[in-house]
Amino acid sequence: MPMRRSRIRRAVTAAATNHRIAEAMTRAEPIRLIAEDYVAGETLTDAVATALDRVDKGLEVTLHPLSTEIADPRAAEDTTGSLIGAVEELGSWPELEGHAEVSINLTSLGLRLPGGGPRAALEHAEAVCRAARNHGVLVTVEDEGPEVHPETFEIVTSLLADFPDTGVVVQAARHDSLDQIRELAAPGRRIRLCKGAYSGPAREMVTRPHDVDLRMASCLRALLQSPATAMIATHDPVFVAIAERLIADLGRGPDDTEFQMLQGIRPLEQRRLADIGLKVRVYLPWGREWYRYCVRQLLDRPANLWLFSRSLVVHR
């Protein structure tokens, strides 16, 4: 049965992200209007304008350029150049100083290229991190799934040696999530904890929803009790409330703790947290691949369907 569900999911993913279907959907005005609430635009100019608006409202921002997995070294170099350009643009705005971050996908930097993909991805990530450091912009490396998790974790560990403020993503639903937090937690380290942004085999992932919640609670406590900067990526009211209580009990504040939420999801809650003195960072995806991004968000985490549909009715 799990194998059948996996085959069905792959078929649905292939159909939903088919180039022709995606092109048709991106031209459909109703779809574009809905997507405007969740994506910061198709161009860097759009994304920066959205970022400036959010920072003006007292929020932090993470810009995530939407791109597909690349197929040749030249494309990886082009993507790296585009990321560096985005970093330079963010760094050119005084209003964004100390408030801006970019998140990067290593598969877009060549991770899966044959014959030295991980080495190429590391070199390209280092180039982005150097530019970010020079322009006062932070970087977080995404965890893109079980298929590339070992290589991603190894590259992030290498980056931390020279760029210790590189953000690391820990998926609570992974069996080794607590071990990762204990291994990574150190002063100056930035760890983004989320419940689980992808599905995976039972040998790697906790699958029962109740067990995932228990693991998330354990990871949240371990992270907030650690010396690392805690980046809590959740929209779940239960975990927001747990985190608020732990932050108060442990005496943590905006210098070493932040909430992270997606653009368009629970904006009133983002505002509430910021108004009571907590740091809130809004995740701003941008680019022409916005339709595939939205579809994959729903396919990888079906619970996101509830978040997206609810936010169409009430922005809380």
C-alpha positions in Angstrom: 0.0 0.0 0.0 2.8 2.6 0.8 4.5 1.8 -2.5 1.2 2.3 -4.3 0.6 5.7 -2.6 4.2 6.6 -3.5 3.5 5.8 -7.2 0.3 7.7 -7.2 2.0 10.7 -5.6 4.8 10.6 -8.2 2.2 10.5 -11.0 0.2 13.4 -9.5 3.4 15.4 -9.0 4.5 14.8 -12.6 1.1 15.8 -14.0 0.7 18.9 -11.7 4.2 20.1 -12.5 4.2 19.3 -16.2 5.7 22.2 -18.1 2.6 22.8 -20.3 0.2 22.6 -17.3 2.4 24.9 -15.2 2.6 27.4 -18.1 -1.2 27.4 -18.5 -1.8 27.8 -14.8 0.6 30.7 -14.5 -1.3 32.5 -17.2 -4.7 31.9 -15.5 -5.7 35.2 -13.8 -7.6 33.6 -10.9 -4.6 31.4 -10.0 -2.3 34.4 -10.2 -4.5 36.4 -7.9 -4.5 33.7 -5.3 -0.8 33.1 -5.6 -0.1 36.8 -5.0 -0.8 36.3 -1.3 1.8 33.6 -0.9 4.5 34.5 -3.4 6.5 37.7 -3.3 6.4 38.1 -7.1 8.1 36.8 -10.2 11.1 39.2 -10.2 13.8 40.2 -7.7 12.4 43.8 -7.9 9.0 42.5 -6.8 10.6 40.4 -4.0 12.6 43.3 -2.7 9.6 45.6 -2.7 7.7 43.0 -0.6 10.7 42.6 1.7 10.8 46.4 2.3 7.1 46.5 3.1 7.4 43.6 5.6 10.5 45.2 7.3 8.7 48.5 7.5 6.0 46.6 9.4 8.5 45.3 12.0 9.1 41.9 10.5 12.3 40.1 9.3 12.5 38.6 5.9 13.9 35.5 4.1 14.0 35.6 0.3 13.9 32.3 -1.4 14.4 32.3 -5.2 12.3 29.6 -6.8 14.2 27.5 -9.3 14.2 24.0 -10.6 16.9 21.4 -10.1 19.6 22.2 -12.7 21.0 19.8 -15.3 24.4 21.1 -16.3 27.3 23.0 -14.7 26.6 26.2 -16.6 23.1 26.4 -15.2 24.6 25.9 -11.7 27.0 28.8 -12.3 24.1 31.0 -13.6 22.0 30.2 -10.5 24.9 31.1 -8.3 25.4 34.4 -10.1 21.7 35.2 -9.7 21.8 34.4 -5.9 24.9 36.6 -5.5 23.0 39.4 -7.4 20.1 39.0 -5.1 22.4 39.2 -2.0 24.0 42.4 -3.4 20.6 43.9 -4.1 19.4 43.2 -0.6 22.6 44.6 0.9 22.2 47.9 -1.1 19.1 48.9 0.9 19.9 50.5 4.2 16.3 49.7 5.4 17.1 46.0 5.1 20.4 46.1 7.0 20.3 43.4 9.7 16.8 42.2 8.6 17.4 40.2 5.4 18.3 36.6 4.7 18.3 34.3 1.6 17.6 30.6 1.7 19.3 28.4 -0.9 18.7 25.0 -2.5 21.8 23.0 -3.1 20.2 21.1 -5.9 20.0 24.4 -7.7 23.7 24.8 -7.2 24.7 21.5 -8.8 24.3 19.0 -5.9 23.1 16.2 -8.2 25.4 16.9 -11.1 27.2 13.7 -12.2 30.9 13.6 -11.4 31.5 15.9 -8.4 28.1 17.5 -7.8 28.5 17.8 -4.0 31.9 19.5 -4.5 30.4 22.0 -7.1 27.4 22.7 -4.8 29.8 23.4 -1.9 31.9 25.8 -3.9 28.9 27.6 -5.2 27.4 27.8 -1.7 30.6 29.2 -0.4 30.5 32.0 -3.1 27.0 32.9 -2.0 28.0 32.9 1.7 31.0 35.1 1.0 28.9 37.6 -0.9 26.3 37.5 1.9 28.8 38.2 4.6 30.2 41.1 2.6 26.7 42.6 2.3 25.3 42.0 5.7 22.8 39.3 4.6 22.2 36.0 6.3 22.1 32.6 4.5 20.2 29.4 5.4 20.6 26.1 3.5 17.4 24.2 2.8 17.0 20.5 3.6 15.4 19.2 0.4 14.5 15.7 1.3 15.8 12.2 2.2 17.4 11.6 -1.2 20.0 14.4 -0.7 19.9 14.8 3.1 23.3 13.2 3.8 25.1 15.3 1.2 23.3 18.4 2.3 24.2 17.9 5.9 27.9 17.3 5.0 28.0 20.5 2.9 26.4 22.5 5.7 28.9 21.2 8.2 31.7 22.3 5.9 30.1 25.7 5.4 29.9 26.2 9.2 33.6 26.0 9.5 34.1 29.3 7.6 30.6 30.8 7.9 29.4 29.9 11.4 26.2 31.9 11.1 24.9 29.8 8.2 21.4 28.6 9.0 20.8 24.9 9.3 17.4 23.3 8.9 16.3 20.4 11.2 13.2 18.5 10.3 11.7 17.3 13.6 10.0 14.3 11.8 13.4 12.8 11.0 14.4 10.0 13.4 17.8 11.7 13.9 16.4 15.2 14.5 17.3 15.3 18.3 20.8 14.1 17.5 21.2 16.8 14.9 20.2 19.5 17.3 22.6 18.2 20.0 25.4 18.0 17.4 24.8 21.4 15.9 23.8 23.5 18.9 26.6 26.0 19.8 26.8 29.7 20.5 26.3 31.6 17.2 24.8 28.7 15.4 21.4 29.4 13.7 19.1 26.3 13.6 15.7 26.4 11.9 13.3 23.8 13.4 10.3 22.7 11.5 7.9 19.8 12.0 8.7 18.3 8.6 8.7 19.9 5.2 8.8 16.6 3.3 7.7 13.0 3.4 10.1 10.1 3.4 10.5 6.4 4.1 9.7 5.1 7.6 13.3 4.1 8.1 14.2 7.8 8.1 11.0 9.6 9.1 8.5 9.4 11.9 5.2 9.0 10.1 2.3 8.9 12.6 1.0 12.5 13.1 0.8 12.2 16.9 4.4 10.8 17.0 5.6 13.7 14.8 4.0 16.2 17.2 5.7 14.5 20.2 9.1 14.7 18.4 8.5 18.4 17.5 7.8 19.2 21.1 11.0 17.4 22.2 13.1 19.1 19.6 11.6 22.5 20.4 12.5 22.1 24.1 16.0 20.9 23.2 16.6 23.7 20.8 15.4 26.5 23.2 17.5 25.0 26.0 20.6 25.1 23.8 23.0 28.0 23.3 22.1 28.2 19.5 19.9 30.8 17.9 16.5 29.2 17.6 14.5 29.7 14.5 11.0 28.2 15.0 9.3 27.5 11.7 5.7 26.7 12.5 2.2 27.9 12.0 0.7 25.5 14.4 -1.0 27.4 17.2 -0.1 24.7 19.7 3.6 24.9 19.0 3.5 28.7 18.9 2.0 28.7 22.4 4.5 26.1 23.7 7.4 28.1 22.2 6.1 31.4 23.8 5.9 29.7 27.2 9.4 28.2 26.9 10.9 31.5 25.6 9.4 33.3 28.7 10.5 30.6 31.1 14.0 30.4 29.7 14.5 34.1 29.5 15.2 34.1 25.7 14.4 37.1 23.5 14.7 38.5 20.0 18.5 38.4 20.0 18.6 34.6 20.0 15.1 33.4 19.1 12.7 34.0 16.2 9.5 32.6 14.7 9.4 31.9 11.0 6.2 31.8 8.9 5.3 31.6 5.2 4.2 34.6 3.3 0.4 34.9 3.4 -0.1 32.3 6.2 -1.5 33.7 9.5 -0.4 37.3 8.9 -2.3 38.5 12.0 -0.5 36.0 14.1 2.8 37.2 12.7 1.8 40.8 13.6 0.7 39.7 17.1 4.0 38.0 17.9 6.0 41.0 16.6 3.8 43.4 18.6 4.7 41.6 21.9 8.4 42.0 21.2 9.2 38.6 19.6 11.2 38.4 16.3 9.2 37.1 13.3 10.7 36.3 10.0 8.5 36.0 6.9 9.5 33.5 4.2 9.2 35.2 0.8 9.5 32.8 -2.2 9.8 34.6 -5.6 10.3 33.7 -9.2 8.6 32.3 -12.2 8.4 28.8 -10.7 5.7 29.9 -8.2 3.1 27.5 -9.5 5.4 24.4 -9.0 6.3 25.7 -5.6 2.7 26.0 -4.5 1.8 22.5 -5.9 4.9 20.9 -4.2 4.0 22.6 -0.9 0.7 20.9 -1.0 1.9 17.5 -2.2 4.9 17.3 0.2 2.8 18.4 3.2 -0.9 17.8 2.7 -1.6 19.6 5.9 -0.5 22.8 4.1 -3.8 22.5 2.1 -5.7 23.4 5.3 -3.3 26.4 6.0 -3.7 27.8 2.5 -7.5 27.3 2.2 -8.0 28.7 5.7 -5.9 31.8 5.0 -8.2 32.5 2.0 -11.1 32.9 4.4 -9.5 34.4 7.5 -6.0 36.0 7.8 -5.1 34.8 11.3 
